Amino acid sequence: MASKRRISYHWRLLIPIAALIAAVVGCLVWYQLKREARVREEMCIKELELIQNRIIYAKQRDENPRSFLEFITKYYRNSLYEGVRISVYGSSGQLLYSQGEPLPQGLTEQQFADYKKGRFKPDASVHESIDDVMYFTTVESQDGDITVMAALPKSDDLTLATGMDSGRWTIITLLMSIAVIITYFYTRTLTRSVSMLSEFASKAAQGVKSEKEYNFPHNELGDISRQIVKLYKEREKAFEQINRERKVAMHAIEERIATTRQITNNVNHEIKTPVGIIKGYLETIVGNPDMDEESRNRFLSRMLINVDRLCNLLNDISTMTRLENGAGKIPLERVDMHDLIYQIENDLLASNMAGDMNFSYSVPFDCNVKGNYGLITGMINGLIRNAANYSGGTEIGFRLVSESDRFYVFSFYDNGKGVSEEHLAHLFERFYRVDTGRSRQKGGTGLGLSIVKSTILSLGGTISVHNRSTGGLEFIFTIPRWE
């Protein structure tokens, strides 16, 4: 609650600055006006002293001062000195000349000053005589023969010229107000960055994501504020990216765990079948020591078939594990696909891997890919075995379809019966069988096409499968070019 009642940074900066500027401007203006008033006051007093000295000078030359006093009356008409009072006293105290009401004899300038300050209380007659006097001076001749007293009575013009009237205070107030207004807008611009940055920091502390675009001023504080907001948003984006990657990683881990669990279950199931068959035959042989030679050999032959099946399954699982866990460690080399396919064609004649199916290929010379000779050979042999065992066709083909700056695109196809559309999306899944009964009769492990896909992916390529319009399956896969 205390932070909500706290004065904003703008006002905390504005108030002392505005007060300081108002004080400085007010003091300067007040000093200047007071100085001008003092100068005018001195001018008035000097003007009175000039009149007094001129009367003393006339008296010393035995001139009649009256003519000068008449001149003074005419000369100062309609001026600040209009109505000036002059009294000339002789050495014995007699009033010699007077213009206006006579001034009280014996009043000194110090007494008049004390009277104006309230420290001198003359008698009633003197009080009434000088009550309306604003300036008073007295000058005595050098020989002491005469004393000239002069006074300027109060008037609106004289008060305005030598005093601090309300109009001048209005000017001071106006100047101070202008200074405060200028200070307000200047400090608001100066502190706008701090205010917006404070708002942004408050939302960030509360975890509120702000989409507001802060228009910071183009000054040093604004530049710093923009950098802070930019760094914070980049940090937020980095955290969001980390969270997304963490979620993806967790999802991948969960999928990997689920896949591992599924593989383990499938492996257990696939292993149990040949192991169970082998165990059954062994128990039969051991339980029948008098079994005839023909039956014993038949049982042993069946056991050998299932042992081979078990070995093939373990070999395929080992290959899958090596491809998936060590894809980044596979040594890559330049492989000439024409030479590799040529060698496979020659090996087919000796191994009879393709059975009665004819194998043909169309790969140009110097078709060099970035791969692993053994893996690519095993992958193509796996496609050949799959076609020979399940396609039911008579021809197998391998050809280069197209090429780009980065990849070669190859096609492996057969002219068999193909598969139903619902099975196409699952052909590369582990232990997936289109026809479980016939597949087991052929002795397959269910991992052949999974190994094919893992091989292509580990080499940095892609693979897909579809039914040919003329019959059979076609596998389209890419392998990176050798640069």
Secondary structure, 3 states (H helix, E strand, C coil): CHHHHCCCHHHHHHHHHHHHHHHHHHHHHHHHHHHHHHHHHHHHHHHHHHHHHHHHHHHHCCCCHHHHHHHHHHHCCCCCCCCCEEEEEECCCCEEEEECCCCCCCCCHHHHHHHHCCCCCCCHHHHHHHCCEEEEEEEECCCCCEEEEEEEECCHHHHHHHCCCHHHHHHHHHHHHHHHHHHHHHHHHHHHHHHHHHHHHHHHHCCCCCCCCCCCCCCHHHHHHHHHHHHHHHHHHHHHHHHHHHHHHHHHHHHHHHHHHHHHHHHHHHHHHHHHHHHHHHHHHHHCCCCCHHHHHHHHHHHHHHHHHHHHHHHHHHHHHHHHHCHHHCCCEEEEHHHHHHHHHHHHHHHCCCCCCEEEEECCCCCEEEECHHHHHHHHHHHHHHHHHHCCCCEEEEEEEEECCCEEEEEEEECCCCCCHHHHCCCCCCCCCCCHHHHHHHCCCCCHHHHHHHHHHHCCCCEEEEECCCCCEEEEEEEEECC
